[in-house]
């Protein structure tokens, strides 16, 4: 989609219609807080480390991602997970591990909160291959190693370090662990992003139609936010609002987009924060050109086109998985 000044001379918006105003981003804390989440796997680059020797295994199909770590119980040693919390507040902590009768039945999970370190004991012989709610804690904002799997235990069996997920909660009551996907199948973040792109491409050629939620009809008519919410829902069962401004409130901002990330634009050229368009980053073509998958008023349909707007109405990318 081209900018308004280039694409249209009639005064119609080139992307999704939007009302200008500061209230766009004055989202109540309870509404904006819940969608934020982060998954850190044992293979997540720069976010996992061990203080002692741990083995690597991909034996169990219940694992999250490509593998997991294991170690015999010991007085010392831990597997550490670095998590990013946008601000100080309540976060529900969810753990995931493959289960086996030879694993530890009283594994210590250490959670660093604003009131000190808390220990949550879990039975890793049960509840394998799914997210297990470990509790809701008040955690300081920032980016630090605040979750750990400790090796000290009064029981025998291997201690397992696989994956954690944090989900921001509006209060101490917490939220469900399955807010983003009830059937991710242990996919990594990058794999989910690829799935989102693949699903989104199914709608290429669908006619563009600017409208509200009632007008979002996949394969028949779609606007920009209709396409993104449909792709995310069909691909990973994540629910998004049919509004590009509200979608801007989800996930975390990233400087370099990855497949599946949402791309946001201010097409009126005012330089403000009026989000008028959203698309999906679709990777690069053979010549290395960055691509955007979006429902375009200018092209009149869902298309995959070169991403040409860097520095020209482009507001940034946000990662939701």
C-alpha positions as CSV (number, residue, x, y, z in Angstrom):
1,X,0.0,0.0,0.0
2,X,1.3,3.4,-0.9
3,X,1.0,6.5,1.3
4,X,-2.1,8.6,1.1
5,X,-0.5,11.5,-0.7
6,X,0.9,9.2,-3.4
7,X,-1.8,6.6,-3.8
8,X,-5.0,8.6,-3.5
9,X,-6.0,12.1,-4.5
10,X,-9.6,11.8,-3.4
11,X,-8.9,12.0,0.3
12,X,-9.7,8.4,1.0
13,X,-7.3,6.6,3.3
14,X,-4.8,4.2,1.7
15,X,-5.0,1.8,4.6
16,X,-7.5,1.2,7.3
17,X,-9.6,4.2,8.3
18,X,-8.7,5.7,11.7
19,X,-9.8,8.4,13.9
20,X,-7.0,10.7,15.1
21,X,-6.6,11.5,18.7
22,X,-4.5,10.9,21.8
23,X,-7.0,8.5,23.2
24,X,-5.9,5.8,20.8
25,X,-3.1,4.8,23.1
26,X,-4.7,5.5,26.5
27,X,-5.6,1.9,27.0
28,X,-6.5,0.9,30.5
29,X,-3.9,-1.1,32.4
30,X,-6.1,-4.1,32.9
31,X,-6.8,-4.2,29.2
32,X,-3.3,-3.7,27.9
33,X,-1.6,-5.9,30.5
34,X,-3.1,-9.3,29.9
35,X,-1.9,-9.8,26.3
36,X,1.8,-9.5,27.0
37,X,3.6,-12.8,27.2
38,X,7.0,-14.2,26.6
39,X,8.2,-17.8,26.1
40,X,11.8,-18.7,26.9
41,X,13.0,-22.1,25.9
42,X,16.3,-23.8,26.9
43,X,17.5,-23.1,23.3
44,X,16.4,-19.5,23.2
45,X,19.5,-17.5,22.2
46,X,20.9,-15.2,25.0
47,X,18.2,-16.2,27.5
48,X,19.3,-19.5,28.9
49,X,22.4,-20.6,30.8
50,X,23.4,-23.3,33.2
51,X,25.8,-22.9,36.2
52,X,26.9,-26.6,36.1
53,X,27.0,-29.4,33.6
54,X,23.6,-30.4,32.1
55,X,22.9,-32.9,29.4
56,X,20.9,-32.2,26.3
57,X,18.1,-34.5,25.0
58,X,15.4,-34.7,22.4
59,X,14.2,-38.1,23.5
60,X,10.7,-37.1,24.6
61,X,8.1,-36.0,22.1
62,X,6.6,-33.9,25.0
63,X,9.4,-31.4,24.8
64,X,9.0,-27.8,23.9
65,X,11.1,-26.9,20.8
66,X,13.9,-29.1,19.6
67,X,15.3,-30.3,22.9
68,X,15.5,-30.0,26.7
69,X,18.2,-30.1,29.4
70,X,18.6,-32.7,32.2
71,X,20.8,-33.2,35.2
72,X,21.1,-35.4,38.3
73,X,20.1,-33.8,41.6
74,X,22.9,-32.0,43.4
75,X,23.4,-29.6,46.2
76,X,24.3,-26.8,43.9
77,X,23.6,-25.8,40.3
78,X,20.7,-24.4,38.3
79,X,19.4,-23.7,34.8
80,X,18.7,-20.0,34.5
81,X,16.1,-18.2,32.3
82,X,16.2,-14.6,31.3
83,X,12.8,-12.9,31.1
84,X,11.7,-9.5,30.0
85,X,9.0,-7.8,31.9
86,X,7.8,-4.4,30.4
87,X,7.0,-3.0,33.8
88,X,6.7,-3.9,37.4
89,X,3.5,-5.8,38.0
90,X,1.8,-9.2,38.3
91,X,2.9,-12.0,36.0
92,X,1.6,-15.6,35.8
93,X,4.4,-18.0,35.5
94,X,3.8,-21.2,33.5
95,X,6.3,-24.1,33.2
96,X,6.6,-26.8,30.7
97,X,8.6,-30.1,30.7
98,X,8.4,-33.6,29.3
99,X,7.2,-36.1,31.9
100,X,8.8,-39.5,32.7
101,X,8.8,-41.9,35.7
102,X,12.6,-41.5,35.8
103,X,12.4,-37.7,36.3
104,X,12.4,-35.8,39.6
105,X,9.1,-35.6,41.5
106,X,10.0,-32.6,43.6
107,X,11.9,-30.2,41.4
108,X,12.5,-26.7,42.7
109,X,11.5,-23.8,40.5
110,X,13.0,-20.5,41.7
111,X,11.1,-17.3,40.9
112,X,12.7,-13.9,41.7
113,X,9.9,-11.5,42.8
114,X,9.8,-8.0,44.2
115,X,9.7,-9.5,47.7
116,X,12.5,-11.9,47.2
117,X,13.0,-15.4,45.8
118,X,10.1,-17.8,45.9
119,X,10.4,-21.6,45.5
120,X,7.7,-23.7,43.7
121,X,8.1,-27.5,43.8
122,X,6.8,-29.5,40.8
123,X,6.4,-33.1,40.0
124,X,8.2,-33.7,36.7
125,X,6.8,-37.2,36.5
126,X,3.4,-35.8,35.6
127,X,1.8,-33.1,33.5
128,X,4.2,-33.5,30.6
129,X,3.9,-31.6,27.3
130,X,1.6,-28.9,28.5
131,X,1.8,-25.5,30.2
132,X,1.5,-25.8,34.0
133,X,0.4,-22.8,36.0
134,X,3.0,-22.2,38.7
135,X,1.4,-19.1,40.3
136,X,1.2,-15.4,39.9
137,X,3.9,-13.1,41.3
138,X,4.8,-9.5,41.4
139,X,8.0,-9.1,39.3
140,X,10.1,-6.1,38.8
141,X,10.2,-4.5,35.3
142,X,13.3,-5.1,33.2
143,X,15.3,-7.9,31.6
144,X,17.0,-10.3,33.9
145,X,17.5,-14.0,34.9
146,X,14.5,-14.3,37.2
147,X,13.5,-17.9,36.7
148,X,15.6,-21.0,37.5
149,X,15.3,-24.8,37.7
150,X,17.4,-25.8,40.7
151,X,19.2,-29.2,41.1
152,X,18.8,-29.5,44.8
153,X,15.9,-31.9,45.7
154,X,15.0,-34.4,48.4
155,X,13.8,-36.9,45.7
156,X,15.7,-38.9,43.1
157,X,15.4,-38.8,39.3
158,X,16.6,-36.3,36.6
159,X,15.8,-32.7,37.0
160,X,14.5,-31.3,33.7
161,X,14.9,-27.7,32.3
162,X,12.7,-27.1,29.3
163,X,10.6,-23.9,28.9
164,X,8.8,-21.2,30.8
165,X,6.1,-18.7,29.8
166,X,5.2,-15.5,31.6
167,X,1.8,-13.8,31.0
168,X,1.1,-10.4,32.3
169,X,-1.9,-10.2,34.7
170,X,-4.1,-7.2,35.7
171,X,-3.9,-8.4,39.3
172,X,-2.7,-11.0,41.8
173,X,-5.4,-13.5,40.7
174,X,-3.5,-14.3,37.6
175,X,-4.5,-15.4,34.1
176,X,-4.7,-18.8,32.3
177,X,-1.5,-20.2,30.7
178,X,-3.2,-20.9,27.4
179,X,-3.9,-17.3,26.5
180,X,-2.0,-17.4,23.1
181,X,-2.4,-21.0,22.0
182,X,-4.1,-24.1,23.1
183,X,-2.4,-26.3,20.5
184,X,1.1,-24.9,19.7
185,X,2.5,-28.4,19.6
186,X,5.7,-27.3,21.1
187,X,6.6,-25.0,18.2
188,X,9.3,-22.5,18.7
189,X,8.6,-18.8,18.2
190,X,10.2,-18.8,14.8
191,X,8.1,-21.8,13.7
192,X,4.9,-20.1,14.9
193,X,5.9,-17.1,12.9
194,X,6.4,-19.2,9.7
195,X,3.0,-20.8,10.4
196,X,1.3,-17.4,10.6
197,X,2.8,-16.4,7.2
198,X,1.8,-19.7,5.6
199,X,-1.8,-19.3,6.8
200,X,-2.0,-15.6,5.9
201,X,-0.9,-16.4,2.3
202,X,-4.0,-18.6,1.9
203,X,-6.0,-15.4,1.6
204,X,-3.9,-13.8,-1.1
205,X,-6.3,-12.4,-3.7
206,X,-9.2,-11.9,-1.3
207,X,-10.9,-8.6,-2.1
208,X,-10.2,-5.6,0.1
209,X,-13.1,-4.2,2.0
210,X,-12.9,-1.6,4.8
211,X,-15.3,-2.4,7.6
212,X,-15.8,-3.5,11.2
213,X,-15.7,-6.9,12.7
214,X,-19.0,-7.9,11.1
215,X,-17.4,-7.3,7.7
216,X,-14.4,-9.6,8.3
217,X,-15.2,-12.6,6.1
218,X,-12.1,-14.6,5.2
219,X,-11.9,-15.4,1.4
220,X,-14.7,-13.0,0.7
221,X,-13.6,-9.6,2.0
222,X,-10.9,-8.4,4.4
223,X,-9.2,-5.2,5.5
224,X,-5.8,-5.0,7.1
225,X,-6.7,-5.9,10.7
226,X,-9.1,-8.6,9.5
227,X,-6.3,-10.4,7.7
228,X,-3.9,-10.2,10.7
229,X,-6.4,-11.4,13.3
230,X,-7.5,-14.2,11.0
231,X,-3.9,-15.4,10.3
232,X,-3.1,-15.4,14.0
233,X,-6.3,-17.2,15.0
234,X,-6.1,-19.9,12.4
235,X,-2.3,-20.4,12.8
236,X,-1.7,-20.4,16.5
237,X,-5.2,-19.8,18.1
238,X,-4.3,-16.3,19.3
239,X,-7.2,-13.9,19.5
240,X,-6.6,-10.3,18.3
241,X,-9.0,-7.4,18.1
242,X,-10.2,-6.2,14.7
243,X,-8.5,-2.9,15.1
244,X,-4.9,-2.1,14.0
245,X,-4.6,0.5,16.9
246,X,-5.4,-2.1,19.5
247,X,-3.2,-4.7,17.9
248,X,-0.3,-2.2,18.4
249,X,-0.8,-2.8,22.1
250,X,0.1,-6.6,21.8
251,X,3.5,-8.2,22.1
252,X,6.8,-6.3,22.3
253,X,8.4,-4.0,19.9
254,X,11.4,-5.3,17.9
255,X,13.9,-3.4,15.8
256,X,14.4,-6.2,13.2
257,X,11.2,-8.0,12.1
258,X,11.0,-11.8,11.8
259,X,8.4,-13.8,9.9
260,X,5.0,-13.5,11.5
261,X,5.7,-10.2,13.2
262,X,3.2,-7.4,12.8
263,X,4.2,-4.3,10.8
264,X,2.5,-1.0,11.6
265,X,2.2,2.3,9.6
266,X,1.1,5.9,10.0
267,X,0.2,6.6,6.4
268,X,-1.1,10.1,6.8
269,X,2.4,11.4,7.1
270,X,1.7,13.6,10.2
271,X,4.6,12.0,12.1
272,X,2.3,11.2,15.0
273,X,1.2,7.9,16.5
274,X,-1.9,7.4,14.4
275,X,-1.7,3.8,13.4
276,X,-3.6,3.5,10.1
277,X,-2.4,0.2,8.7
278,X,-1.0,-3.2,9.8
279,X,0.5,-6.1,7.9
280,X,2.5,-9.3,8.5
281,X,6.3,-9.5,7.8
282,X,6.7,-12.3,5.3
283,X,10.4,-12.6,5.1
284,X,12.6,-11.9,2.0
285,X,12.4,-13.0,-1.6
286,X,15.3,-14.5,-3.5
287,X,16.8,-11.2,-4.2
288,X,16.8,-10.3,-0.5
289,X,13.9,-7.8,-0.7
290,X,11.8,-7.6,2.5
291,X,8.2,-8.5,2.0
292,X,4.9,-7.6,3.6
293,X,1.7,-9.7,3.5
294,X,-1.3,-7.3,3.9
295,X,-4.8,-6.5,2.8
296,X,-4.3,-3.4,0.7
297,X,-6.8,-0.7,-0.4
298,X,-4.4,0.5,-3.1
299,X,-4.0,-3.0,-4.6
300,X,-7.7,-3.8,-3.9
301,X,-6.9,-7.2,-2.4
302,X,-4.7,-9.2,-0.1
303,X,-1.1,-9.2,-1.6
304,X,2.5,-10.0,-0.8
305,X,4.6,-7.0,-1.9
306,X,8.0,-5.5,-1.2
307,X,8.2,-3.7,2.1
308,X,9.1,-0.2,0.8
309,X,8.2,2.1,3.6
310,X,11.1,2.0,6.0
311,X,11.4,5.6,7.3
312,X,8.3,6.6,5.4
313,X,5.3,6.1,7.6
314,X,6.7,2.9,9.1
315,X,6.0,2.9,12.8
316,X,7.7,-0.4,13.8
317,X,7.3,-4.1,14.2
318,X,5.8,-6.0,17.1
319,X,6.5,-9.6,18.1
320,X,3.6,-11.5,19.6
321,X,5.0,-15.1,19.6
